[in-house]
Amino acid sequence: MLTENQLPSFSKIETPFYYYDLQLLKTTIGELKKESDQYGYDVHYAIKANCNDRILELIKNSGLGADCVSGNEVLKAVEIGFAPEDIVFAGVGKSDKEINIALAEKIFGFNCESQQELDVINGLAAKKQMQANVSLRINPNVDAGTHKNITTGLEENKFGINLWELDEVIDKVRSADNLNLIGLHFHIGSQITDLDRYLHLCQKVNEINQGFIDKGFQLEHINMGGGLGIDYEDPLTNTIPDFKTYFQIFNKNLALLPNQKVHFELGRAIVGQCGLLISRVLYEKVGRKRHFLILDAGMTELMRPALYQAHHHIENLSAIGEDISTYDVVGPICETTDAFARALALPKSKRGDMMAIYSAGAYGEVLKNKYNLRDEIKAIYSDDLSY
């Protein structure tokens, strides 16, 4: 992803900074569309993965829709130029203010997650003398096989309407004058790499969809969510997820009515590998038990390792040779959890060396914060650099 020609340009930029390979992003979207378009699937980009304006503009221009989980994400999607009919609004805790924003923008629809939310949307839509398109986010009780903090499809999770509630929910929808039930929505988790989990999801969706058909609902839209993972271990080799197999699973295993349209909400799989966090070594600190490299980037710039003990591939861009040492690569934040890697083998490193932390395009910049009153860092793009 990085070339020797880029390093002199990097050396002139104040670190830390996010670096985005826009050509890789375009290639990734091209592969995504090639595989999804052959089945007529609609893909909405999950803005929560990365809301950088240039990233969003490129994605919008490619023809993808937008998946939002806050009122401000809805407004951002509209600002960037996503068509309202391509915007969906999900989230377990939509406020009245956020719902009114989405109603005013006349978005495609809401993915609703509770009976009470249906009541609230119905009431707010009535005040505006309009109907709101809603899909029911159903918790299918399917294990995504991913980290417990990013699993969303089990009954113990806060997300979605439980299967045992469906009869009550159907009665509620039938009696709601200002709701238009258009579909079903499912999302079982994030960073899913075992694609058999999606086979299990398809089987459960088929049962639920048939249950609605039996009750007289022939819903137009089936939204399968997202969650397709990326390769954090070897991002240099596996830069683009296996979209071919991913979409084939749904094409082969979903039992749909002829008029039903399938939607997806992918985020990490689209942007994860196009972004890196570039940092410099501030200090080398040798202790009796640990050998630390202290970087000028920390958990304020990339929170995933602190949140999920997540692995990111790290390279020393300045050091070459076979003289290898083992380091704990850490940040400057006043927290012990501010660490990117433990006991990592790297070429012998020193103060001033430039480090690249890969796979930071998703949940990197979007999770940045000003803890410790840190400076807000820049984003640099591949087409900005002169080689």
C-alpha positions as CSV (number, residue, x, y, z in Angstrom):
1,M,0.0,0.0,0.0
2,L,2.8,2.4,0.8
3,T,5.7,2.9,-1.6
4,E,9.2,4.2,-1.1
5,N,8.3,7.3,-3.2
6,Q,5.8,8.3,-0.6
7,L,8.1,8.3,2.4
8,P,9.9,11.6,1.6
9,S,6.5,13.3,1.4
10,F,5.5,11.8,4.7
11,S,8.6,13.1,6.4
12,K,7.5,16.7,5.7
13,I,4.1,16.3,7.4
14,E,3.6,16.8,11.1
15,T,2.7,13.6,12.8
16,P,0.4,11.9,13.7
17,F,-1.9,12.0,10.8
18,Y,-4.4,9.7,9.0
19,Y,-3.4,8.7,5.5
20,Y,-6.1,7.6,3.0
21,D,-5.3,5.6,-0.2
22,L,-8.1,6.8,-2.4
23,Q,-7.2,4.6,-5.3
24,L,-7.5,1.5,-3.0
25,L,-10.9,2.8,-1.9
26,K,-12.0,3.2,-5.5
27,T,-10.8,-0.3,-6.3
28,T,-12.6,-1.7,-3.2
29,I,-15.9,0.0,-4.2
30,G,-15.5,-1.3,-7.7
31,E,-15.1,-4.9,-6.5
32,L,-18.1,-4.4,-4.2
33,K,-20.3,-3.1,-6.9
34,K,-19.3,-5.7,-9.4
35,E,-20.3,-8.5,-7.0
36,S,-23.5,-6.9,-5.6
37,D,-24.8,-5.4,-8.8
38,Q,-25.1,-8.8,-10.5
39,Y,-27.8,-9.7,-8.0
40,G,-29.5,-6.3,-8.0
41,Y,-28.6,-5.7,-4.4
42,D,-28.7,-2.2,-2.8
43,V,-25.7,-1.3,-0.7
44,H,-25.8,1.5,1.9
45,Y,-22.5,2.7,3.3
46,A,-22.5,2.7,7.1
47,I,-21.4,6.3,7.9
48,K,-20.4,5.4,11.4
49,A,-17.3,3.6,10.1
50,N,-15.8,6.8,8.7
51,C,-17.5,10.2,8.2
52,N,-14.6,12.0,6.6
53,D,-16.0,14.3,3.9
54,R,-13.7,13.3,1.1
55,I,-14.4,9.6,1.8
56,L,-18.1,10.2,1.9
57,E,-18.0,12.2,-1.4
58,L,-16.2,9.4,-3.2
59,I,-18.6,6.8,-1.8
60,K,-21.7,8.9,-2.8
61,N,-20.3,9.5,-6.3
62,S,-20.0,5.7,-6.7
63,G,-23.7,5.3,-6.3
64,L,-23.9,3.7,-2.9
65,G,-26.6,4.8,-0.4
66,A,-26.1,5.9,3.2
67,D,-26.8,4.0,6.5
68,C,-27.1,6.4,9.4
69,V,-27.3,5.9,13.2
70,S,-27.8,9.5,14.4
71,G,-29.6,12.6,13.3
72,N,-26.3,14.3,12.6
73,E,-25.3,11.4,10.3
74,V,-28.6,11.9,8.4
75,L,-27.8,15.6,8.1
76,K,-24.2,14.8,7.0
77,A,-25.5,12.4,4.3
78,V,-27.8,15.1,3.0
79,E,-25.0,17.7,3.1
80,I,-22.7,15.4,1.1
81,G,-25.4,14.9,-1.5
82,F,-26.8,11.4,-0.9
83,A,-30.4,11.3,-2.2
84,P,-32.9,11.1,0.6
85,E,-34.4,8.0,-1.0
86,D,-31.0,6.3,-0.5
87,I,-30.7,7.1,3.2
88,V,-31.8,4.7,6.0
89,F,-31.8,5.6,9.7
90,A,-31.0,2.8,12.2
91,G,-30.1,2.9,15.9
92,V,-31.6,1.6,19.1
93,G,-32.0,5.1,20.8
94,K,-33.3,7.6,18.3
95,S,-34.3,10.8,20.0
96,D,-37.5,12.8,19.0
97,K,-35.2,15.5,17.6
98,E,-33.4,13.0,15.4
99,I,-36.6,11.4,14.2
100,N,-38.0,14.8,13.3
101,I,-34.8,15.5,11.3
102,A,-35.2,12.3,9.3
103,L,-38.9,13.0,8.7
104,A,-38.2,16.5,7.5
105,E,-35.6,15.2,5.1
106,K,-38.0,12.6,3.8
107,I,-35.5,9.7,4.0
108,F,-36.1,6.3,2.6
109,G,-37.0,4.8,6.0
110,F,-36.4,4.0,9.6
111,N,-35.0,0.7,10.9
112,C,-37.1,0.4,14.1
113,E,-35.8,-1.5,17.1
114,S,-38.6,-1.5,19.7
115,Q,-42.3,-1.3,20.2
116,Q,-42.0,2.0,21.9
117,E,-40.0,3.5,19.0
118,L,-42.8,2.5,16.7
119,D,-45.2,4.4,18.9
120,V,-43.0,7.5,19.0
121,I,-42.4,7.6,15.2
122,N,-46.1,7.1,14.5
123,G,-46.9,10.0,16.8
124,L,-44.3,12.4,15.4
125,A,-45.3,11.5,11.8
126,A,-48.9,12.2,12.7
127,K,-48.0,15.7,13.9
128,K,-46.4,16.3,10.5
129,Q,-49.4,14.8,8.7
130,M,-47.2,12.3,6.9
131,Q,-46.5,8.6,6.8
132,A,-43.1,7.2,7.9
133,N,-41.6,4.2,6.1
134,V,-40.4,1.7,8.7
135,S,-38.6,-1.6,8.6
136,L,-38.6,-3.8,11.7
137,R,-35.1,-4.6,13.0
138,I,-35.5,-8.1,14.3
139,N,-33.0,-9.7,16.7
140,P,-32.7,-13.2,15.1
141,N,-30.7,-14.6,18.1
142,V,-27.8,-15.6,15.7
143,D,-24.2,-15.6,17.1
144,A,-21.9,-13.6,14.9
145,G,-18.8,-15.3,16.3
146,T,-17.0,-12.0,16.8
147,H,-15.9,-9.9,19.8
148,K,-18.6,-9.7,22.5
149,N,-18.5,-5.9,22.4
150,I,-19.5,-5.8,18.7
151,T,-22.0,-8.7,18.7
152,T,-25.6,-7.3,18.2
153,G,-27.8,-10.3,17.1
154,L,-28.2,-12.2,20.4
155,E,-31.2,-11.9,22.8
156,E,-28.8,-10.6,25.5
157,N,-27.9,-7.6,23.3
158,K,-29.8,-4.3,23.4
159,F,-30.5,-4.3,19.6
160,G,-33.6,-5.2,17.7
161,I,-37.1,-6.6,18.4
162,N,-37.1,-10.0,19.9
163,L,-38.8,-12.9,18.1
164,W,-41.3,-13.5,21.0
165,E,-42.6,-9.9,20.5
166,L,-43.5,-10.2,16.9
167,D,-47.3,-10.8,17.3
168,E,-47.6,-7.7,19.4
169,V,-45.5,-5.7,17.0
170,I,-47.6,-6.8,14.0
171,D,-50.8,-5.7,15.8
172,K,-49.2,-2.4,16.6
173,V,-48.1,-1.7,13.0
174,R,-51.6,-2.7,11.7
175,S,-53.2,-0.1,14.0
176,A,-50.7,2.7,13.4
177,D,-52.2,5.2,10.9
178,N,-48.9,7.0,10.2
179,L,-46.5,4.0,9.7
180,N,-45.9,2.2,6.4
181,L,-44.2,-1.1,7.1
182,I,-41.9,-1.7,4.1
183,G,-39.4,-4.3,5.3
184,L,-37.4,-6.4,7.7
185,H,-33.9,-5.5,9.0
186,F,-31.2,-7.7,10.5
187,H,-27.7,-7.0,11.7
188,I,-25.9,-9.6,13.9
189,G,-22.5,-7.9,14.5
190,S,-19.3,-6.5,13.1
191,Q,-16.0,-7.8,12.0
192,I,-17.4,-11.1,10.9
193,T,-14.9,-13.3,9.2
194,D,-16.6,-16.7,9.5
195,L,-19.0,-16.4,6.5
196,D,-20.9,-19.5,7.7
197,R,-22.5,-17.2,10.2
198,Y,-24.3,-15.5,7.3
199,L,-25.6,-18.9,6.2
200,H,-27.2,-19.3,9.6
201,L,-28.6,-15.8,9.4
202,C,-30.2,-16.6,6.0
203,Q,-31.9,-19.6,7.4
204,K,-33.4,-17.6,10.3
205,V,-34.4,-14.7,8.0
206,N,-36.2,-17.2,5.7
207,E,-38.2,-18.5,8.7
208,I,-39.1,-15.0,9.8
209,N,-39.9,-13.7,6.3
210,Q,-42.2,-16.7,5.8
211,G,-43.9,-15.9,9.1
212,F,-44.8,-12.4,7.9
213,I,-46.0,-13.8,4.5
214,D,-48.3,-16.2,6.4
215,K,-49.7,-13.2,8.3
216,G,-50.5,-11.4,5.0
217,F,-47.4,-9.2,4.7
218,Q,-45.5,-9.3,1.4
219,L,-42.8,-6.8,2.4
220,E,-40.8,-5.2,-0.4
221,H,-37.4,-4.9,1.4
222,I,-35.2,-7.3,3.3
223,N,-32.2,-5.6,4.8
224,M,-29.4,-8.0,5.8
225,G,-27.3,-5.4,7.6
226,G,-23.5,-5.7,7.3
227,G,-20.6,-6.7,9.5
228,L,-18.3,-8.3,6.9
229,G,-14.8,-8.2,8.4
230,I,-11.4,-7.3,7.0
231,D,-8.0,-8.9,7.5
232,Y,-6.2,-7.0,10.3
233,E,-3.5,-9.6,10.4
234,D,-2.3,-9.4,6.8
235,P,-3.7,-6.2,5.3
236,L,-0.9,-5.9,2.7
237,T,-1.9,-9.2,1.1
238,N,-5.7,-9.1,1.7
239,T,-6.6,-5.6,1.0
240,I,-10.1,-6.2,-0.4
241,P,-12.6,-8.5,1.4
242,D,-14.1,-11.5,-0.4
243,F,-17.2,-9.8,-1.7
244,K,-17.8,-12.5,-4.2
245,T,-18.3,-15.3,-1.6
246,Y,-20.2,-12.9,0.7
247,F,-22.9,-12.0,-1.8
248,Q,-23.1,-15.5,-3.2
249,I,-24.1,-16.8,0.2
250,F,-27.2,-14.5,0.3
251,N,-28.0,-15.2,-3.4
252,K,-27.9,-19.0,-2.8
253,N,-29.6,-19.1,0.5
254,L,-32.2,-16.4,0.8
255,A,-35.8,-17.5,-0.1
256,L,-37.4,-14.4,-1.4
257,L,-40.6,-13.4,-3.0
258,P,-40.2,-12.2,-6.6
259,N,-40.7,-8.6,-5.7
260,Q,-38.5,-8.5,-2.6
261,K,-35.3,-6.3,-2.8
262,V,-32.3,-7.1,-0.7
263,H,-30.2,-4.3,1.0
264,F,-26.9,-4.3,2.8
265,E,-25.2,-1.9,5.2
266,L,-21.4,-2.3,4.9
267,G,-18.9,0.1,6.4
268,R,-15.6,-1.4,7.6
269,A,-15.4,-3.7,4.6
270,I,-15.4,-0.7,2.3
271,V,-13.1,1.8,4.1
272,G,-11.1,-0.3,6.6
273,Q,-8.0,-1.0,4.6
274,C,-7.7,2.3,2.8
275,G,-6.7,4.2,5.9
276,L,-3.5,4.2,8.0
277,L,-2.4,6.1,11.1
278,I,1.1,7.5,10.6
279,S,3.1,8.3,13.7
280,R,6.6,8.9,14.9
281,V,8.6,7.4,17.8
282,L,8.9,10.0,20.5
283,Y,11.0,7.9,22.9
284,E,12.5,4.5,23.3
285,K,12.3,3.3,26.9
286,V,14.1,0.2,28.1
287,G,12.9,-1.4,31.3
288,R,13.8,-4.6,33.0
289,K,10.7,-6.4,31.8
290,R,9.5,-4.3,28.8
291,H,11.1,-2.4,25.9
292,F,8.7,0.4,24.9
293,L,8.4,2.5,21.8
294,I,6.4,5.6,22.8
295,L,4.6,7.1,19.7
296,D,3.1,10.5,19.2
297,A,-0.2,8.8,18.3
298,G,-2.4,7.2,21.0
299,M,-5.8,5.9,21.8
300,T,-7.1,9.4,21.1
301,E,-6.4,8.7,17.4
302,L,-7.1,5.0,17.2
303,M,-9.3,3.6,20.0
304,R,-9.8,0.0,18.8
305,P,-6.9,-1.6,20.6
306,A,-8.0,0.0,23.9
307,L,-11.6,-0.9,23.4
308,Y,-11.4,-4.4,22.0
309,Q,-7.7,-5.4,22.4
310,A,-7.8,-5.2,18.7
311,H,-4.8,-6.2,16.5
312,H,-3.4,-3.8,13.9
313,H,-0.5,-4.5,11.6
314,I,2.4,-2.1,12.4
315,E,5.5,-1.3,10.4
316,N,8.5,0.9,11.0
317,L,8.8,2.9,7.7
318,S,12.2,4.3,8.6
319,A,14.1,1.1,9.7
320,I,15.4,-1.6,7.4
321,G,17.6,-4.6,8.0
322,E,17.5,-7.8,10.0
323,D,18.4,-6.5,13.4
324,I,15.1,-7.3,15.1
325,S,14.0,-6.3,18.6
326,T,10.8,-6.9,20.6
327,Y,8.8,-3.8,21.6
328,D,5.6,-2.7,23.3
329,V,4.3,-0.1,21.0
330,V,2.4,2.5,23.1
331,G,1.0,6.0,22.9
332,P,1.5,9.1,25.1
333,I,-1.9,9.1,26.8
334,C,-2.1,8.8,30.6
335,E,-3.8,5.4,30.5
336,T,-2.2,1.9,30.7
337,T,-4.7,0.8,28.1
338,D,-3.1,3.2,25.6
339,A,-1.1,0.5,23.8
340,F,-1.1,-0.6,20.1
341,A,0.8,-3.8,20.5
342,R,2.6,-5.9,23.1
343,A,5.9,-7.8,22.4
344,L,5.9,-6.9,18.7
345,A,9.0,-7.9,16.7
346,L,10.2,-4.9,14.6
347,P,13.5,-3.8,13.1
348,K,15.6,-2.0,15.6
349,S,13.8,1.3,16.2
350,K,14.8,4.7,17.5
351,R,13.5,8.2,18.3
352,G,12.2,9.9,15.2
353,D,11.4,6.7,13.2
354,M,8.1,6.9,11.3
355,M,5.5,4.2,12.1
356,A,2.5,3.0,10.0
357,I,-0.5,1.5,11.8
358,Y,-2.6,-0.3,9.1
359,S,-6.3,-0.9,8.8
360,A,-7.3,2.4,10.4
361,G,-9.8,3.5,7.8
362,A,-12.7,2.2,9.8
363,Y,-13.3,3.3,13.4
364,G,-10.1,5.3,13.4
365,E,-10.7,8.9,12.6
366,V,-14.4,8.7,13.4
367,L,-13.6,7.7,17.0
368,K,-10.9,10.3,17.6
369,N,-11.3,12.4,20.7
370,K,-9.6,15.3,22.6
371,Y,-8.9,13.4,25.8
372,N,-5.8,15.0,27.6
373,L,-6.7,18.0,25.4
374,R,-4.9,16.4,22.5
375,D,-4.6,18.3,19.2
376,E,-7.0,17.3,16.4
377,I,-4.9,15.7,13.7
378,K,-5.0,16.0,10.0
379,A,-6.1,13.7,7.2
380,I,-3.8,13.3,4.2
381,Y,-4.9,11.8,0.9
382,S,-2.9,9.8,-1.6
383,D,-3.8,12.3,-4.4
384,D,-2.5,15.2,-2.3
385,L,1.1,13.9,-2.3
386,S,3.7,14.7,-4.9
387,Y,6.2,11.9,-5.4
